């Protein structure tokens, strides 16, 4: 279980549940990046470590507006990453399909 620290006192619609949901969504999205980087480490591990680091840095943030902004921006980044990944995956599938039909 991931401990996100004292996020009590959140108001403005952002809750611990939303923060945890975002963190889990980032981890699930990172799993799609299974290929290794130049050092041979899977990108999924690199992305998960980076996400953990960013969440740890914001762990003790008390300002609900800043927390809400972090959650919104984080969600936008996850959505954009998924969309780009899906677009590229579709493009690759189409290329493979077109080269097989030649």
C-alpha positions as CSV (number, residue, x, y, z in Angstrom):
1,X,0.0,0.0,0.0
2,X,1.3,3.4,-0.9
3,X,1.3,6.0,1.9
4,X,0.7,9.4,0.4
5,X,1.2,11.3,3.7
6,X,-1.0,13.7,5.5
7,X,-3.3,15.0,2.8
8,X,-6.0,15.7,5.3
9,X,-7.6,19.1,5.1
10,X,-8.0,18.9,1.4
11,X,-10.9,20.9,0.2
12,X,-12.2,22.2,-3.1
13,X,-13.1,18.7,-4.3
14,X,-9.7,17.1,-4.2
15,X,-9.5,14.1,-1.8
16,X,-7.0,11.5,-0.8
17,X,-9.1,9.1,-3.0
18,X,-8.5,11.3,-6.1
19,X,-4.8,11.5,-5.4
20,X,-4.5,7.8,-4.9
21,X,-6.7,7.1,-8.0
22,X,-4.3,9.3,-10.1
23,X,-1.2,7.5,-8.7
24,X,-2.7,4.1,-9.5
25,X,-3.7,5.3,-13.0
26,X,-0.1,6.5,-13.6
27,X,1.3,3.1,-12.5
28,X,-1.2,1.2,-14.8
29,X,-0.3,3.5,-17.7
30,X,3.4,3.0,-17.1
31,X,3.0,-0.7,-17.4
32,X,2.3,-0.2,-21.2
33,X,5.9,1.0,-21.7
34,X,7.5,-2.4,-21.5
35,X,10.6,-1.8,-23.8
36,X,14.0,-0.9,-22.2
37,X,15.7,2.4,-22.4
38,X,19.4,2.9,-23.5
39,X,20.6,1.5,-20.2
40,X,18.5,-1.6,-20.5
41,X,16.1,-0.7,-17.8
42,X,12.4,-1.1,-18.7
43,X,10.7,2.3,-19.2
44,X,7.9,1.2,-17.0
45,X,10.3,1.1,-14.0
46,X,11.7,4.5,-14.9
47,X,8.2,6.0,-15.2
48,X,7.0,4.4,-11.9
49,X,10.1,5.7,-10.1
50,X,9.6,9.2,-11.5
51,X,6.0,9.2,-10.5
52,X,6.8,8.1,-7.0
53,X,9.4,10.8,-6.7
54,X,7.0,13.5,-7.8
55,X,4.3,12.3,-5.4
56,X,6.8,12.2,-2.5
57,X,7.8,15.7,-3.3
58,X,4.2,16.9,-3.0
59,X,3.4,14.6,-0.1
60,X,3.2,17.4,2.5
61,X,1.5,20.0,0.4
62,X,-1.3,21.6,2.5
63,X,-2.6,24.2,0.0
64,X,-5.8,22.6,-1.5
65,X,-5.5,24.7,-4.6
66,X,-2.0,23.5,-5.3
67,X,-3.0,19.9,-4.7
68,X,-6.0,20.3,-6.9
69,X,-3.9,21.8,-9.7
70,X,-1.3,19.0,-9.3
71,X,-4.1,16.4,-9.7
72,X,-5.7,18.1,-12.7
73,X,-2.3,18.5,-14.5
74,X,-1.3,15.0,-13.6
75,X,-4.6,13.6,-15.1
76,X,-4.1,15.7,-18.2
77,X,-0.6,14.3,-18.6
78,X,-1.8,10.7,-18.2
79,X,-4.6,11.3,-20.7
80,X,-2.3,12.9,-23.3
81,X,0.3,10.1,-22.8
82,X,-2.4,7.4,-23.3
83,X,-3.8,9.1,-26.4
84,X,-0.4,9.4,-28.0
85,X,0.5,5.8,-27.1
86,X,-2.8,4.6,-28.5
87,X,-2.3,6.6,-31.7
88,X,1.2,5.3,-32.2
89,X,0.1,1.7,-31.5
90,X,-2.6,2.1,-34.1
91,X,-0.2,3.5,-36.6
92,X,2.2,0.6,-36.1
93,X,-0.6,-1.9,-36.5
94,X,-1.7,-0.2,-39.7
95,X,1.9,-0.3,-41.0
96,X,2.2,-4.0,-40.3
97,X,-1.1,-4.7,-41.9
98,X,-0.2,-2.7,-45.0
99,X,3.2,-4.4,-45.4
100,X,1.6,-7.8,-45.0
101,X,-0.9,-7.1,-47.7
102,X,1.8,-6.3,-50.3
